[in-house]
Amino acid sequence: MAMQAREIEAMIKEALPDAKIEIRDLAGDGDHYSAIVVSEAFRGLTRVKQHQLVYNALQGKMGGQLHALALQTSAPA
C-alpha cells in the first residue's frame, strides 16, 4: 500500500514541528517521492544525522509502504 504525500508530511511535521517541507511524487505511483526538509533541528548536524531524523520520523515505513525517498535536508539560512 502506497503512502500519500500528505501522510509523509504529517509524520515529518510531528517529529520536526518547525520544518518547512516540500514533497513531490516523482513517478505518480505513490511509491517514489522527493522531499526537501528545512528545520532548525538540523543545525550543526551532519547530513547523515539530518537524514536519520527524517527516516526516524517515518517510523519504519521506508522500504515498505514508502519505496523511495530522495531527501534534501538543511537548517534555515
Beta strands, then each sheet from edge to edge (+ up, - down):
strand 1: 20-25
strand 2: 32-38
strand 3: 68-74
sheet 1: 1+ 2- 3-
end
